[in-house]
Amino acid sequence: MKIITLCGSLKFKDKMMEVAEKMELLGNCVITPIFSMKTNKDDFTKEELEILGAMHKEKIRISDAILVINVDGYIGSSTKSEIEFAENLHKEILYYTDTDF
């Protein structure tokens, strides 16, 4: 069993939920980003975004690996920084486009 944090744009929220279920059924513990009821980043205050960013990095820190949900190869700037953070911690980096899902 691995602890895996999902990373990627929240515009792929439905795909993240689908992948999380599949990864858990394969015996992994999956940590997802918060799926907010707010529709975009502009609905959060600067302080809230900082808290969410710090919490997501903590999720990466306690994980064995991250799984980047890069639908159609898309990786945004926030996800790129999460990948770099994970690399600096020597975490395994997995990509959705490399899976059989």
BAFI-3210 file (N, C-alpha, C; in Angstrom, 3 decimals, decimal comma, padded with zeros to 6 digits):
// residues 101
n [1|2|3|4|5|6|7|8|9|10|11|12|13|14|15|16|17|18|19|20|21|22|23|24|25|26|27|28|29|30|31|32|33|34|35|36|37|38|39|40|41|42|43|44|45|46|47|48|49|50|51|52|53|54|55|56|57|58|59|60|61|62|63|64|65|66|67|68|69|70|71|72|73|74|75|76|77|78|79|80|81|82|83|84|85|86|87|88|89|90|91|92|93|94|95|96|97|98|99|100|101]
n.u [000,845|000,502|000,706|-000,843|-000,960|-003,199|-002,660|-003,304|-005,181|-008,199|-010,215|-010,394|-011,791|-013,814|-012,511|-010,413|-011,787|-012,719|-010,283|-009,199|-010,940|-010,423|-007,671|-007,763|-009,218|-007,292|-005,761|-004,430|-003,873|-005,475|-005,062|-006,808|-007,119|-008,901|-012,269|-013,860|-016,888|-016,866|-016,489|-014,213|-010,745|-010,775|-012,818|-011,839|-010,121|-006,880|-005,499|-006,911|-006,269|-003,522|-003,528|-004,806|-002,918|-000,671|-001,675|-002,052|000,579|001,471|000,034|001,328|003,851|003,459|002,958|003,774|003,972|003,034|000,230|-000,214|-002,841|-003,067|-004,791|-005,111|-002,469|-002,233|-000,712|-000,799|000,514|000,424|000,304|002,730|004,469|003,842|004,749|007,512|007,969|007,392|009,383|011,675|011,416|011,960|009,906|007,916|006,826|003,941|002,018|-001,162|-001,587|000,138|-001,012|-003,263|-005,849]
n.v [-001,184|002,194|005,620|008,112|011,288|013,198|015,454|018,361|020,327|021,723|021,815|019,364|017,888|015,855|013,757|013,396|012,390|009,988|008,656|008,545|006,733|004,397|004,026|003,571|001,196|-000,435|-000,778|001,378|004,244|007,169|010,620|013,535|016,802|019,569|019,653|022,194|024,076|026,486|028,204|029,164|030,250|032,962|033,267|032,830|034,211|035,805|034,849|032,473|030,985|030,696|029,096|026,772|026,034|025,490|023,344|021,462|021,007|019,820|017,465|016,293|016,013|013,983|011,819|008,900|009,140|011,235|011,617|012,936|014,491|014,851|015,540|015,228|016,002|018,386|020,568|022,840|025,955|025,904|023,176|022,414|023,549|021,985|019,497|020,024|020,506|017,961|016,488|017,599|016,516|013,952|012,255|009,757|010,315|010,145|009,945|010,643|010,308|008,265|006,025|003,158|003,954]
n.w [000,000|-000,825|000,142|-001,508|-002,907|-004,758|-007,405|-009,349|-011,729|-010,539|-012,351|-013,324|-011,492|-011,443|-012,761|-010,975|-008,728|-009,792|-010,377|-007,801|-006,543|-008,069|-007,524|-004,762|-004,699|-005,660|-003,484|-002,345|-000,230|-000,673|-000,961|-001,452|-003,028|-001,501|-002,373|-003,124|-002,656|-003,764|-006,856|-008,209|-007,892|-007,274|-005,505|-003,015|-000,188|-000,007|002,224|002,757|000,459|000,874|003,173|002,168|000,240|001,847|003,322|001,302|000,531|002,866|002,735|000,561|001,702|003,638|002,084|000,079|-002,599|-005,422|-007,564|-010,568|-012,064|-015,134|-017,440|-020,889|-021,029|-019,670|-017,392|-014,964|-013,535|-010,687|-010,187|-011,323|-009,445|-007,250|-008,123|-008,264|-005,542|-004,488|-005,812|-004,626|-002,136|-002,682|-003,511|-005,132|-008,439|-010,214|-013,216|-014,538|-017,303|-017,850|-016,877|-016,880|-016,740]
ca.u [000,000|001,167|-000,088|-000,696|-001,717|-003,545|-002,358|-003,779|-006,164|-009,526|-011,160|-010,466|-012,303|-014,511|-011,493|-009,695|-012,605|-012,716|-008,959|-009,057|-011,658|-009,686|-006,425|-008,080|-009,605|-006,038|-005,114|-003,684|-004,527|-005,431|-005,369|-007,225|-007,274|-010,247|-013,183|-014,641|-018,142|-016,590|-016,268|-012,880|-009,801|-011,117|-013,806|-011,104|-009,234|-005,454|-005,154|-007,473|-005,458|-002,257|-003,810|-005,049|-001,641|000,157|-002,251|-001,789|001,992|001,583|-000,457|002,430|004,931|003,176|002,700|004,864|004,000|001,920|-000,305|-000,591|-003,979|-002,686|-005,688|-004,626|-001,131|-002,268|-000,151|-000,768|001,637|000,328|000,667|004,179|005,160|003,627|005,669|008,848|007,988|007,486|010,720|012,633|011,252|012,281|008,680|007,646|005,902|003,169|001,191|-002,399|-001,454|000,959|-001,742|-004,208|-007,224]
ca.v [000,000|003,491|006,824|008,891|012,545|013,620|016,845|018,749|021,396|021,337|021,674|017,917|017,346|014,587|012,754|013,128|011,517|008,686|008,060|008,253|005,485|003,286|003,816|002,971|-000,194|-001,155|-000,945|002,569|005,287|008,329|011,929|014,435|018,216|019,916|019,923|023,292|024,471|027,730|027,836|029,491|030,759|034,330|033,229|032,676|035,313|035,477|034,044|031,136|030,303|030,331|027,955|025,593|025,661|024,876|022,046|020,528|020,627|018,873|016,182|015,753|015,658|012,717|010,793|008,179|009,530|012,045|011,237|014,163|014,310|015,705|015,219|015,773|016,532|019,716|020,791|024,282|026,458|025,416|021,758|022,352|023,823|020,811|018,471|020,416|020,282|016,513|016,068|018,014|015,592|012,621|011,461|009,177|011,143|009,356|010,799|010,037|009,922|007,057|004,916|002,439|004,395]
ca.w [000,000|-000,851|000,391|-002,740|-002,980|-006,117|-007,732|-010,670|-011,806|-010,058|-013,460|-013,535|-010,234|-011,659|-013,085|-009,725|-007,897|-010,456|-010,183|-006,369|-006,280|-008,687|-006,793|-003,472|-004,937|-005,887|-002,190|-001,953|000,553|-001,567|-000,370|-002,527|-002,670|-001,074|-003,471|-002,570|-003,292|-004,484|-008,243|-008,705|-006,895|-006,905|-004,433|-001,768|000,185|-000,126|003,392|002,573|-000,547|001,506|004,054|001,331|-000,363|002,885|003,661|000,206|000,637|003,977|002,206|-000,247|002,623|004,334|001,078|-000,565|-004,009|-005,918|-008,866|-011,255|-012,978|-016,267|-018,543|-022,168|-020,816|-019,048|-016,066|-014,704|-012,742|-009,304|-010,196|-011,547|-008,176|-006,393|-008,627|-007,803|-004,099|-004,294|-006,260|-003,600|-001,012|-003,224|-003,615|-006,441|-009,221|-011,180|-014,087|-015,030|-018,712|-017,923|-016,268|-017,738|-016,440]
c.u [000,889|000,176|000,201|-001,572|-001,961|-003,249|-002,887|-004,807|-007,525|-010,580|-011,306|-010,977|-012,984|-013,531|-010,708|-010,485|-012,634|-011,388|-008,749|-009,738|-010,891|-008,400|-006,684|-008,479|-008,399|-005,224|-004,275|-004,533|-004,370|-005,878|-005,674|-007,164|-008,692|-011,086|-014,193|-015,940|-017,970|-016,143|-014,905|-012,032|-010,145|-012,156|-013,159|-010,323|-007,788|-005,029|-005,687|-006,664|-004,115|-002,430|-003,996|-003,759|-000,730|-000,363|-001,984|-000,321|002,211|001,084|000,638|003,543|004,695|002,920|003,966|005,066|002,907|001,499|-000,857|-001,706|-003,790|-003,492|-005,229|-003,254|-001,084|-001,686|-000,025|000,377|001,597|000,750|002,156|004,933|004,980|004,550|007,084|009,000|008,160|008,857|011,777|012,576|011,541|011,074|008,585|006,611|005,258|002,305|-000,014|-002,250|-000,580|000,236|-002,669|-005,643|-007,848]
c.v [001,246|004,565|007,758|010,137|012,887|015,103|017,132|019,853|020,900|021,351|020,206|017,197|015,991|013,462|012,400|012,161|010,103|007,952|007,689|006,929|004,287|002,979|003,186|001,509|-001,070|-001,288|000,229|003,462|006,576|009,583|012,880|015,884|018,440|020,218|020,940|023,507|025,787|027,366|028,204|030,109|032,164|034,394|033,074|033,954|034,851|034,551|032,615|030,339|029,857|029,118|026,689|025,104|024,962|023,486|021,021|020,092|019,656|017,492|015,513|015,256|014,287|011,559|010,089|008,674|010,545|011,471|012,505|013,841|015,302|015,323|015,953|016,437|017,875|019,694|022,297|024,664|025,970|023,952|021,585|022,591|022,660|019,669|018,775|020,176|018,795|015,981|016,414|017,126|014,145|011,686|010,873|010,054|010,247|010,320|010,003|009,532|008,684|005,829|004,263|002,876|005,047]
c.w [000,000|-000,440|-000,776|-002,661|-004,436|-006,269|-009,126|-010,577|-011,328|-011,152|-013,832|-012,292|-010,425|-011,964|-011,828|-008,849|-008,473|-010,206|-008,716|-006,028|-006,840|-007,928|-005,422|-003,632|-005,286|-004,601|-001,720|-001,057|-000,244|-000,826|-001,521|-002,064|-002,135|-002,315|-002,964|-003,338|-004,039|-005,890|-008,805|-007,604|-006,425|-005,788|-003,053|-001,469|-000,004|001,018|003,258|001,549|000,018|002,421|003,228|000,680|000,629|003,256|002,555|000,223|001,792|003,543|001,372|000,666|003,274|003,372|000,628|-001,991|-004,274|-007,260|-009,502|-012,243|-014,120|-017,505|-019,802|-022,020|-020,107|-017,639|-015,879|-013,774|-011,292|-009,221|-010,450|-010,240|-007,202|-006,816|-008,142|-006,298|-003,800|-004,705|-005,218|-002,359|-001,423|-003,217|-005,016|-007,149|-010,270|-011,988|-014,590|-016,450|-018,893|-017,342|-017,291|-017,495|-017,639]
res [m|k|i|i|t|l|c|g|s|l|k|f|k|d|k|m|m|e|v|a|e|k|m|e|l|l|g|n|c|v|i|t|p|i|f|s|m|k|t|n|k|d|d|f|t|k|e|e|l|e|i|l|g|a|m|h|k|e|k|i|r|i|s|d|a|i|l|v|i|n|v|d|g|y|i|g|s|s|t|k|s|e|i|e|f|a|e|n|l|h|k|e|i|l|y|y|t|d|t|d|f]
***
